[in-house]
Amino acid sequence: MAIKKPYGGEIAMDKQRDFDLEKMDDWYTAHFEELVKKYGGKAIAVVEGKIVAVADTEKEADQMARETHPDDAALVLSIPMEEELVCLL
């Protein structure tokens, strides 16, 4: 059995056990400003709190992560650019 990813592909259930969404969300929150400054407009893949791939699309980042970390479930994120975070009051 597998879980579908929103941009294609699947996460095998054996990998899903290691896919701790709360832990990954905490990591993303803690590093958000740094990610926006360094990787804004890009997609990244994160395994065990380490960025393992940087690409133009989520699909590319996911493919790169699967090639270098085939036994791990990567968190794949599109990082917004600073301009996208500006709110007009």
C-alpha positions in Angstrom: 0.0 0.0 0.0 1.2 3.5 -0.7 0.2 7.1 -0.1 -0.2 9.4 -3.1 1.8 12.6 -3.2 0.1 15.8 -4.5 2.6 16.3 -7.3 2.9 12.7 -8.3 4.6 9.6 -7.0 3.9 7.7 -3.9 5.3 7.2 -0.4 5.6 3.5 0.4 3.9 2.6 3.7 7.2 1.4 5.2 8.7 4.8 4.5 5.5 6.5 5.9 6.4 5.3 9.4 9.4 7.6 9.3 7.5 10.5 7.8 6.9 12.5 11.0 4.9 15.5 9.8 4.9 17.3 13.1 8.7 17.1 13.3 9.1 18.2 9.7 6.7 21.1 10.3 8.7 22.2 13.3 11.9 22.1 11.2 10.3 24.1 8.5 9.0 26.7 10.9 12.3 27.0 12.6 14.2 27.5 9.3 11.6 29.4 7.3 13.3 32.8 7.2 16.6 31.3 6.2 15.0 29.1 3.5 13.2 32.1 2.0 16.4 34.1 1.9 18.6 31.3 0.5 16.1 29.2 -1.6 13.2 31.6 -2.4 11.5 30.6 -5.7 13.0 27.1 -5.6 11.8 23.7 -4.4 13.8 21.8 -1.8 13.8 18.2 -0.5 14.6 17.6 3.2 15.6 14.3 4.8 16.1 14.1 8.5 16.5 17.8 8.8 19.0 18.2 6.0 18.4 19.7 2.6 19.3 17.0 0.1 18.0 18.6 -3.1 17.4 22.0 -4.6 15.6 22.3 -7.9 13.2 24.5 -9.9 10.2 22.3 -9.3 8.9 20.0 -6.6 8.9 17.1 -9.0 12.6 17.7 -9.8 13.5 18.0 -6.1 11.6 14.8 -5.3 13.4 12.9 -8.1 16.8 14.1 -6.9 16.0 13.1 -3.3 14.8 9.7 -4.4 18.1 9.1 -6.3 20.3 10.1 -3.4 18.2 8.8 -0.5 16.1 5.9 -2.0 15.2 4.5 1.5 14.0 7.8 3.0 10.8 9.7 2.7 11.7 13.3 1.8 9.7 16.4 2.7 9.4 18.4 -0.6 8.6 22.1 -0.4 8.2 25.0 -2.7 9.9 28.0 -1.0 8.2 31.3 -1.5 10.2 34.4 -2.6 10.4 37.3 -0.2 8.2 39.4 -2.5 5.5 36.8 -2.2 5.3 37.3 1.5 4.8 41.0 1.5 1.3 42.1 2.5 -0.2 45.4 1.5 -2.0 47.1 4.4 
